[in-house]
Amino acid sequence: MESPPAPPHPPASSRPIWAGLVLALAALVYAGWIYQAGAPYAAGSDSSGYLNSARLLLRGQLTEAVRTVPGLQPPEWNYFYHQPLGYVVRPGQPVMVPSYPIGLPLHYALAAVVVGLEKTARVVNALNVLAAGLLLYALGRRLGLDRGWTLTGVALLWACPIWVFHALQPLSDCVATTWLLAALYGALQARDRWPWAAFAGAAFAVAVLVRPTNLLFALPLAVALGGNRRALGAFILAGLPAAGGLGWYNFHLYGSGLQSGYGADIWAAFGREFVAGNLRYFAAWIPRVLTWPVVALALLGLPWLFRRQPRIAWLLTLWVAVFVAFYTSYFCAGESWGYLRFLLPAFPAIIFAALLTAQRAAQVLPDAVRRLAPAVVAVAGLAGQLSLASELHVTDIRSGERNYWVTAHWLAAHVPSNAILLTMQLSGTVTFYNTQPLVRWDQISPADFARLRRAAARQHRPLYAPLFPFEKPLLQARLGGAWTAVGEAGNITIWRLDESGPDGPGPG
């Protein structure tokens, strides 16, 4: 008996179409999840700093007036006491300027024109993960990876706990990485068609606007561009407008085109004494977030890459080395897994090195097994990454950050408009959502606090303090006073100063 005929295969041309549609749907689902699970709130220093800066840009402003308390002014008082996180108060002036780079706020301001400030961070982050996936795929193909291995690379980046954690917040790390991927793709394309160098230069300029330390990537880009003078000229010319704009912005806000909001003393945060500890931390944690097999493949494959594809090997090596070498001396880079975000722009290079090695090793396998190899590596890598993401609770960020937003709305509903807020951790939040003046409890002395209380008593203005659990004992030890809890939002408690107690402000 003859066996039944095999079902007809779909035409070869239709399979890529259906596969492409499935992949596009998967990408949209992922971006939709990033949007839905995102924490779009002006919460901690970074997120509130970027969103406050974006709001200024929407208003057509670069500076903002300090919310002062009448009767308190220099020389007895310092306007610095009103400085929220994410801002810099100009010495002796009731004026403050954003301390964070302008690149990400520009993204948020442009998106907010269409979707509003409440949604802008989630929209930018969702679009950014799609752009990063597309660019990573294009780069993988350009470097010689087959489709299956390239898609595995996209999955490994998208599932990386460091990527996910920061793609869910108003932070610059993922956006900075995407613009570097765009710059590198343009630089590689420029080796065949030099006008692509203009795209690379413009993308690189935006990457530096988002995060100035992305300037380190100039060395890998130089390798990618090669020695084509025409391409190099187009690259430089395309970046000049953004460079000029950044210089003007820095001069207008900070007094020098080469100065930033981090201040000249930022270099005090770097030191040789941090190198050994940071390197140990990087060596322990990078294999965890990218998985040990991926990092092992990347390291084992480098000698082969240098023999067979030296230009690609140098590109990938420099790509990782410039970021690791720079941040090993940064004081906090090895304090927590979250600070691996500084190395996030280098993660694609490690992934590419691993997959180029795996693709080469899989060539000795039978055809059927070789076709399954990318899926096997993807499943193994994703299993490790998803397990670590669950352990680190990276997808729970929305619920924690939402407490900032809830606290701000509680203050708006229950605290008098003439109240004065003593705050530190929430200072950027109340600047974005609320209108009351704030005073940084961590910056004033007991004598300053007494002066503030006398001024508030004369003006019949109550003092409130929205505090995290770690702040209350610190405030009490530093300033004293009788405080009564009047509200809470998650782990944040709102306190009111009782001026009728024995330690009231006394006569003015």
C-alpha positions in Angstrom: 0.0 0.0 0.0 1.3 3.3 -0.9 1.7 5.8 1.9 -0.6 8.8 1.7 1.0 11.8 -0.1 2.6 14.4 2.1 0.6 17.5 2.5 1.8 20.2 0.1 4.2 22.7 1.5 3.3 26.3 1.2 5.1 28.2 -1.5 8.5 29.3 -0.4 7.6 32.9 -0.9 4.6 32.7 1.5 6.6 31.3 4.5 8.7 34.4 5.0 5.5 36.5 4.8 3.7 34.4 7.5 6.9 34.3 9.6 7.3 38.0 9.3 3.7 38.6 10.4 4.1 36.4 13.4 7.3 38.1 14.4 5.8 41.5 13.9 2.8 40.5 16.1 5.2 39.2 18.8 7.1 42.5 18.7 3.9 44.5 19.0 2.8 42.4 21.9 6.1 43.0 23.7 6.0 46.8 23.0 2.4 46.8 24.2 3.4 45.1 27.4 6.2 47.6 27.9 3.6 50.4 27.6 1.0 48.7 29.8 3.5 47.7 32.6 5.5 50.9 32.5 5.8 53.3 35.4 5.3 56.8 33.7 5.6 58.7 37.0 7.9 61.6 38.0 9.3 59.5 40.9 12.9 59.4 41.9 15.7 61.7 41.0 16.2 60.5 37.4 12.6 60.1 36.3 11.3 63.3 37.9 14.4 65.1 36.5 13.7 64.1 33.0 10.0 64.8 33.1 10.4 68.1 34.8 12.9 69.1 32.1 10.5 67.9 29.4 7.7 70.1 30.9 10.0 73.1 30.8 10.7 72.5 27.1 7.0 72.2 26.4 6.6 75.6 28.0 9.4 77.1 25.9 11.5 77.5 29.0 15.0 76.4 30.0 15.0 77.8 33.6 12.4 77.7 36.4 11.8 80.0 39.4 12.7 78.6 42.8 9.6 78.2 45.0 10.7 80.4 47.8 9.2 81.2 51.2 8.6 84.9 51.7 10.9 86.4 54.3 13.6 83.8 53.8 16.4 85.1 51.5 20.2 85.4 51.5 22.4 85.9 53.3 20.6 84.4 56.2 18.9 81.8 53.9 20.2 79.9 50.9 18.0 79.2 47.9 19.9 75.9 47.5 17.7 74.7 50.4 14.8 74.7 47.9 16.6 72.7 45.2 14.7 69.6 44.1 16.4 66.4 42.9 17.1 66.8 39.2 17.7 70.5 39.4 20.6 72.9 40.0 19.9 76.2 41.8 22.1 79.1 40.6 24.2 80.6 43.4 22.5 83.5 45.0 19.6 83.5 42.6 16.0 82.2 43.0 16.4 80.4 39.7 17.0 76.7 39.0 17.9 74.7 35.9 17.6 71.0 35.0 20.7 68.9 35.9 20.1 66.1 33.5 21.1 66.0 29.8 18.6 67.4 27.4 18.4 64.4 25.0 15.7 62.3 26.7 13.6 65.3 27.7 13.5 66.3 24.0 12.1 62.9 23.2 9.5 63.2 25.9 8.6 66.8 24.9 8.1 65.8 21.3 6.0 62.8 22.1 4.0 64.9 24.7 2.8 67.2 21.9 0.8 64.3 20.6 0.0 62.1 23.7 0.5 64.4 26.7 3.0 64.3 29.5 1.1 61.6 31.4 1.7 59.1 28.6 4.9 60.3 27.0 7.4 58.1 28.9 5.4 54.9 28.1 5.0 55.8 24.5 8.6 56.7 24.0 9.7 53.5 25.8 7.4 51.3 23.7 8.5 52.8 20.4 12.1 52.6 21.6 12.0 48.8 22.2 10.6 48.3 18.8 13.4 50.4 17.2 16.0 48.6 19.2 14.8 45.2 18.1 14.7 46.3 14.5 18.2 47.8 14.6 19.6 44.8 16.5 18.2 42.5 13.8 19.6 44.7 11.0 23.0 44.8 12.7 23.1 41.1 13.3 22.4 40.4 9.6 25.0 43.0 8.6 27.6 41.2 10.9 26.8 37.8 9.2 24.3 36.2 11.5 21.5 34.1 10.0 17.9 35.1 10.6 17.4 32.6 13.4 20.5 33.6 15.3 19.7 37.3 14.8 16.2 36.8 16.2 17.8 35.0 19.2 19.9 38.1 19.8 16.8 40.3 19.8 15.1 38.0 22.3 18.2 37.9 24.6 18.3 41.7 24.7 14.5 42.2 25.2 14.4 39.6 28.0 17.6 40.9 29.8 16.5 42.0 33.3 18.6 45.2 33.0 16.9 46.1 29.8 13.4 45.3 31.0 13.8 47.1 34.3 14.9 50.4 32.7 12.5 50.1 29.7 9.7 50.3 32.2 10.7 53.7 33.6 11.4 57.3 32.4 15.1 56.6 32.2 17.7 57.2 29.5 19.6 53.9 29.4 17.5 52.0 26.8 17.0 55.1 24.6 20.8 55.8 24.7 21.5 52.2 23.6 19.1 52.3 20.7 20.7 55.5 19.3 24.1 53.9 19.5 22.8 50.9 17.6 21.4 53.3 14.9 24.8 55.0 14.7 26.7 51.7 14.3 24.3 50.5 11.6 24.8 53.7 9.6 28.5 53.5 10.0 28.7 49.9 8.8 26.4 50.7 5.9 28.7 53.7 5.0 31.5 51.3 4.1 29.4 50.4 1.0 27.5 53.7 0.5 29.2 56.6 2.2 26.0 58.8 2.5 25.0 56.5 5.3 27.7 58.1 7.4 25.5 61.2 7.7 22.8 59.1 9.3 25.4 57.6 11.6 26.7 61.0 12.6 23.2 62.4 13.3 22.3 59.2 15.3 25.5 59.4 17.3 24.9 63.1 18.1 21.5 62.3 19.5 23.0 59.4 21.5 25.4 61.9 23.1 22.6 64.3 23.8 20.8 61.5 25.6 23.9 60.5 27.6 27.1 62.4 27.2 29.3 59.4 28.0 28.1 57.8 24.8 30.9 59.9 23.3 33.0 56.9 24.3 31.4 55.0 21.4 33.3 57.2 18.9 36.2 54.6 18.9 34.1 51.6 17.8 32.4 53.9 15.3 35.8 54.8 13.8 36.5 51.1 13.3 33.1 50.6 11.7 33.6 53.6 9.3 37.1 52.5 8.2 39.3 54.9 6.4 36.9 56.5 4.0 37.5 60.2 4.3 34.3 61.1 2.5 32.3 59.0 5.0 34.2 60.5 7.9 33.5 64.0 6.7 29.8 63.3 6.3 29.7 61.8 9.8 31.2 64.8 11.4 29.1 67.4 9.5 25.9 65.6 10.4 26.8 65.7 14.1 27.8 69.4 14.2 24.3 70.9 14.6 23.6 68.8 17.6 27.0 69.5 19.0 26.5 73.2 18.5 23.1 73.1 20.1 24.4 71.2 23.1 27.2 73.7 23.6 24.7 76.6 23.5 22.4 74.8 25.9 25.2 74.1 28.4 26.5 77.7 28.1 23.0 79.1 28.7 22.3 76.9 31.7 25.7 76.2 33.3 27.9 79.0 32.1 30.2 77.0 29.8 29.7 75.0 26.6 31.7 72.2 28.0 30.0 72.2 31.4 27.0 70.0 32.3 24.4 69.9 35.0 26.5 67.3 36.9 29.0 70.0 37.7 32.8 70.2 37.5 33.1 68.0 40.6 31.6 65.0 38.9 35.1 63.7 38.4 35.5 63.3 42.1 33.1 60.3 41.8 35.8 58.4 39.8 38.8 56.8 41.4 41.2 54.0 41.1 40.1 52.7 44.4 36.8 51.6 42.9 38.2 49.6 40.0 38.9 46.2 41.7 35.5 46.0 43.4 33.6 47.1 40.3 35.4 44.6 38.1 34.5 41.8 40.5 30.9 42.9 40.5 30.7 43.1 36.7 32.3 39.7 36.4 29.7 38.2 38.7 26.6 40.0 37.4 27.0 40.4 33.6 26.9 36.6 33.2 23.8 36.5 35.3 21.8 39.1 33.4 23.0 37.8 29.9 23.3 34.2 31.2 26.5 32.3 31.7 26.4 30.4 28.4 26.1 33.6 26.4 29.0 35.2 28.1 31.1 32.0 27.9 30.4 31.7 24.2 31.5 35.4 23.7 34.7 34.9 25.6 35.6 31.5 24.0 34.8 32.8 20.5 36.9 35.9 20.6 40.2 34.1 19.5 38.4 32.6 16.6 36.8 35.9 15.6 40.2 37.6 15.7 41.5 35.0 13.3 38.6 34.8 10.9 36.9 38.2 11.2 39.4 40.6 12.8 37.6 43.8 12.0 34.4 42.5 13.6 36.4 41.2 16.5 38.0 44.6 17.1 34.7 46.3 16.8 33.0 44.1 19.3 35.9 44.2 21.7 36.2 48.0 21.6 32.5 48.3 22.0 32.5 46.5 25.3 35.9 47.8 26.5 35.2 51.5 26.3 32.2 51.3 28.6 33.7 48.7 31.0 37.0 50.6 31.3 35.2 53.9 31.9 32.7 52.8 34.5 35.1 50.5 36.5 36.3 53.7 38.2 32.9 55.1 38.9 32.1 54.9 42.6 28.6 53.4 42.5 28.9 51.2 39.4 29.3 48.0 41.5 26.9 48.8 44.3 23.8 47.2 42.9 22.7 45.2 39.9 20.6 48.2 38.8 23.8 50.2 38.1 24.7 47.7 35.4 22.5 50.1 33.3 25.7 52.1 32.7 27.0 49.1 30.8 23.8 48.4 28.9 25.0 49.9 25.6 27.7 47.2 25.6 25.4 44.3 26.0 24.5 43.9 22.3 28.2 43.5 21.5 28.5 40.6 24.0 25.3 39.0 22.5 26.7 39.3 18.9 30.1 37.8 19.9 28.3 34.8 21.5 25.9 34.2 18.6 28.6 34.5 15.9 30.5 31.8 17.9 27.5 29.6 18.3 26.6 29.9 14.6 30.1 28.9 13.7 30.1 25.9 16.1 26.6 24.8 14.9 28.0 24.3 11.3 29.3 20.9 12.3 25.9 19.7 13.3 23.4 17.9 10.9 21.1 20.2 9.0 18.0 19.4 11.1 19.8 20.0 14.4 21.6 23.1 13.1 18.3 24.7 12.2 17.1 24.1 15.8 20.2 25.4 17.4 19.1 29.1 17.6 15.9 28.1 19.2 17.7 25.9 21.8 20.1 28.8 22.7 17.1 31.2 22.8 15.1 29.0 25.1 18.1 28.3 27.4 18.9 32.0 27.6 15.4 33.2 28.1 14.8 30.6 30.9 17.7 32.0 32.8 16.8 35.6 32.2 13.2 35.2 33.1 14.1 33.4 36.3 16.4 36.1 37.3 13.9 38.8 36.4 11.4 37.1 38.7 13.9 36.9 41.5 14.8 40.6 41.2 11.1 41.7 40.8 12.0 43.8 37.8 8.4 43.9 36.5 7.0 45.2 39.8 8.5 48.6 39.3 5.1 50.2 38.4 3.5 49.5 41.8 6.4 50.9 43.8 6.8 54.0 41.6 3.1 54.7 41.7 3.4 55.5 45.4 5.2 58.8 44.4 2.2 59.7 42.2 -0.3 58.7 44.9 1.5 60.8 47.5 1.6 63.8 45.2 -2.2 63.6 44.6 -2.9 63.1 48.3 -0.9 66.3 49.0 -2.9 68.1 46.3 -6.2 67.0 47.8 -5.5 67.3 51.6 -2.7 69.8 52.2 -3.4 73.5 52.1 -2.1 75.4 49.2 0.0 77.6 51.4 1.7 74.7 53.1 5.5 74.3 53.0 6.8 70.8 52.2 9.9 69.4 53.9 11.1 66.7 51.6 14.1 65.0 50.0 13.4 61.8 48.1 10.1 63.2 46.8 11.4 66.7 46.0 11.4 66.1 42.3 7.9 64.6 42.5 6.3 67.5 44.3 8.0 69.9 41.9 6.3 68.1 39.0 2.8 67.5 40.5 2.3 70.0 43.2 2.5 73.8 43.6 3.7 74.3 47.3 7.2 75.4 48.0 9.6 72.8 49.3 12.5 72.8 51.6 15.1 70.1 51.6 15.2 68.7 55.1 18.6 67.1 54.4 20.2 70.4 53.5 19.2 72.7 56.3 20.6 72.9 59.8 18.7 73.1 63.1 19.2 76.9 63.1 17.8 77.1 59.5 14.9 74.9 60.6 14.1 77.3 63.5 14.2 80.2 61.1 11.9 78.4 58.7 9.4 77.6 61.5 9.3 81.2 62.7 8.6 82.4 59.1 5.9 79.8 58.7 4.3 80.8 62.0 4.2 84.4 61.1 2.5 83.6 57.8 0.2 80.9 59.3 1.6 78.3 57.0 1.7 74.7 58.1 4.7 72.4 57.5 4.2 68.9 56.1 6.8 66.2 55.4 6.1 63.3 52.9 8.8 60.7 53.9 9.9 57.3 53.1 10.6 55.0 56.1 14.4 55.7 55.9 13.8 59.5 56.0 11.8 59.9 59.2 14.4 58.9 61.7 17.0 61.0 59.8 14.8 64.1 59.7 14.0 63.6 63.4 17.6 63.3 64.4 18.7 66.2 62.3 15.9 68.7 63.0 13.7 67.4 65.8 10.1 68.7 66.2 6.8 67.0 67.1 5.4 65.4 64.0 2.0 63.8 63.6 1.2 61.2 60.8 -1.8 62.4 58.8 -1.7 60.2 55.7 0.1 57.5 53.8 0.6 56.1 50.3 2.1 52.6 50.3 5.4 53.0 52.2 5.3 56.8 52.2 3.9 58.6 55.2 2.8 62.2 55.3 3.6 64.0 58.5 2.5 67.4 59.9 4.6 69.5 62.3 2.8 70.3 65.5 3.7 73.8 66.4 1.6 73.9 69.6 4.1 71.6 71.4 6.7 72.7 73.8 9.4 72.9 71.1 7.4 75.3 68.8 9.1 78.2 67.0 8.8 80.7 69.8 8.6 84.4 69.2 9.7 85.8 65.9 
